[in-house]
Amino acid sequence: MVDVLPLVEARLRTALGEPDARAAVTFLGTDRIEVLRFHEDGIVRYATLGMSAQPMSDPTAVLADPVKGPRAELVLSVRAGVADTDKALRPLAVLAASPQVEGVIVAPGASLDVGEPLWPGAPFSSVLVAEPGGLVEDLALDEPLDPVRFLPLLPMTANEAAWKRVHGAQALQERWLTHGTDLRDPSRKSVPLD
């Protein structure tokens, strides 16, 4: 069985440069999850490393397929120096461990909630999983393995998360676009939802 994590880290380095910090978290009964930090032009990016080691499996399946199934890592981008966003490392690791812990498949359009602020004072406890392919290209693996997708995370306020549940991910993204919302602002207010 191929170890995909060195390939994933190489893809992250190619796309984002050299990480300037990394932290590891291990939850009982799960594989180790690392979070790498990258700085570029006033933006800090946090990328998980470890979520893609195993394919995500259908929570209704009797047995998890050890080979086939979607693989992903998570990427969060925020403006540097505005908030203590380095405290987001543990919440990001929690989200990355959710396929192993809760048996969920993380896919674009999904909402993920950590139940507490993503970092101290953050107006966000949840994120919207966005479409991959923009910042970090998918990593193709040898057949029959699915490619690793690098899923951007867009922080949502509680009001935005509730509105998204009613109207859908696409409608929320359109509202952000219409209002010129800076989704990288770690202290931004909720977009107008009336």
C-alpha positions in Angstrom: 0.0 0.0 0.0 1.4 3.4 -1.0 1.9 6.0 1.7 0.2 9.0 0.2 1.2 11.6 2.9 4.7 12.3 1.5 3.1 12.9 -1.9 0.5 15.2 -0.3 3.1 17.2 1.6 5.2 17.6 -1.6 2.1 18.9 -3.5 1.4 21.4 -0.6 5.0 22.6 -0.7 4.9 23.0 -4.5 1.7 25.1 -4.3 2.2 27.0 -1.1 6.0 27.1 -0.5 7.9 25.9 2.6 5.8 25.6 5.8 7.1 27.8 8.6 5.5 25.8 11.4 3.7 22.5 11.9 1.8 20.9 14.7 0.5 17.4 15.3 -2.6 16.2 17.0 -3.6 12.6 17.7 -7.1 11.7 18.9 -7.8 8.4 20.6 -8.5 5.8 18.0 -7.4 7.9 15.0 -4.3 8.4 12.9 -2.1 11.4 13.6 -3.2 14.7 11.9 -0.7 17.4 11.3 -1.4 21.1 10.4 1.2 22.9 8.4 1.3 26.7 8.3 2.4 28.7 5.3 2.9 32.5 5.0 2.6 34.4 1.7 2.0 38.1 1.0 0.1 38.9 4.2 -1.9 35.7 4.1 -1.5 32.7 6.4 -2.6 29.3 5.2 -3.2 26.3 7.3 -3.3 22.9 5.6 -4.0 19.6 7.2 -1.8 16.6 6.5 -3.1 13.1 7.5 -6.8 13.2 6.6 -6.0 11.7 3.2 -4.0 8.7 4.6 -7.2 6.7 4.5 -10.1 7.0 2.1 -13.3 8.4 3.5 -16.1 5.8 3.5 -19.8 5.8 3.4 -21.0 5.8 7.0 -23.8 3.3 6.1 -21.3 0.8 4.7 -20.8 -2.3 6.8 -17.1 -2.4 6.1 -14.9 0.5 5.1 -13.0 0.0 1.8 -9.3 0.4 2.6 -8.5 1.4 -1.0 -11.4 3.1 -2.7 -13.1 6.3 -1.6 -12.6 10.0 -1.7 -9.5 11.5 -0.1 -9.0 15.1 1.0 -7.0 17.6 3.0 -8.4 20.9 4.3 -6.9 24.4 3.6 -7.9 27.5 5.6 -6.6 31.0 4.4 -6.8 34.1 6.6 -5.2 37.5 6.7 -2.1 37.4 8.9 -1.7 39.6 12.0 -5.3 40.4 12.6 -6.2 37.6 15.1 -4.6 34.8 16.9 -5.4 32.3 14.1 -2.6 29.9 15.1 -5.1 28.7 17.7 -7.1 27.2 14.8 -4.7 24.3 14.6 -6.6 22.0 17.0 -10.1 22.8 15.5 -8.6 22.1 12.0 -7.2 18.8 13.2 -10.7 18.0 14.7 -12.3 18.7 11.4 -9.7 16.6 9.5 -10.2 13.7 11.9 -14.0 13.8 11.5 -14.1 11.2 8.7 -12.3 8.7 11.0 -14.1 9.6 14.2 -17.7 10.3 12.9 -17.6 8.3 9.6 -18.5 11.4 7.5 -17.5 12.1 4.0 -16.3 15.7 3.7 -17.2 17.2 0.3 -17.8 20.6 -1.3 -21.0 22.3 0.0 -20.8 20.6 3.4 -20.8 22.5 6.7 -18.5 21.5 9.4 -18.8 22.8 13.0 -16.3 22.5 15.8 -18.8 23.8 18.5 -16.4 26.6 19.7 -14.7 29.6 18.0 -12.1 28.5 15.4 -9.6 30.8 17.3 -9.9 33.1 20.4 -12.5 35.7 19.7 -13.4 34.4 16.3 -17.0 35.0 15.2 -16.9 31.6 13.5 -17.4 28.1 14.8 -18.2 26.5 11.5 -16.9 26.5 8.0 -18.3 25.9 4.5 -16.3 23.4 2.4 -15.6 25.0 -1.0 -14.7 23.5 -4.3 -11.1 22.3 -4.7 -8.7 23.0 -7.5 -8.0 26.7 -7.2 -5.2 27.0 -4.8 -3.8 23.5 -4.7 -4.4 21.2 -7.6 -5.8 17.7 -7.0 -3.1 15.0 -6.5 -3.7 12.0 -8.8 -2.8 8.7 -7.2 -2.2 5.3 -8.9 -5.3 3.3 -9.7 -7.5 2.2 -8.0 -6.9 5.1 -5.5 -9.0 8.2 -5.8 -7.1 11.5 -6.1 -6.5 13.7 -3.1 -8.5 16.9 -3.2 -7.5 20.0 -1.3 -10.7 21.5 0.0 -10.7 25.2 0.9 -12.6 26.1 4.2 -14.6 29.3 4.3 -15.4 30.4 7.9 -19.1 31.1 8.5 -20.8 33.0 11.3 -23.6 31.3 13.2 -26.2 33.4 11.2 -24.5 32.5 7.9 -24.5 28.8 8.8 -28.2 28.9 9.7 -29.0 30.7 6.5 -27.0 28.2 4.5 -29.0 25.3 6.0 -32.1 26.8 4.6 -30.9 28.3 1.3 -27.9 26.1 0.4 -24.2 26.6 -0.1 -24.4 28.1 -3.6 -26.8 30.8 -2.4 -24.5 31.8 0.5 -21.5 32.0 -1.8 -23.5 34.2 -4.2 -24.4 36.5 -1.3 -20.8 36.7 -0.2 -19.8 37.6 -3.8 -22.6 40.1 -4.2 -21.5 42.0 -1.0 -17.8 41.7 -1.8 -17.2 39.8 1.4 -13.5 39.3 2.4 -13.6 35.7 3.4 -10.0 35.9 4.6 -10.8 38.6 7.2 -10.6 36.7 10.5 -12.7 39.3 12.3 -15.3 40.0 9.6 -19.0 40.4 10.4 -21.8 38.4 8.9 -22.9 39.2 5.4 -26.4 40.9 5.2 -28.9 38.0 5.1 -32.3 39.8 4.8 
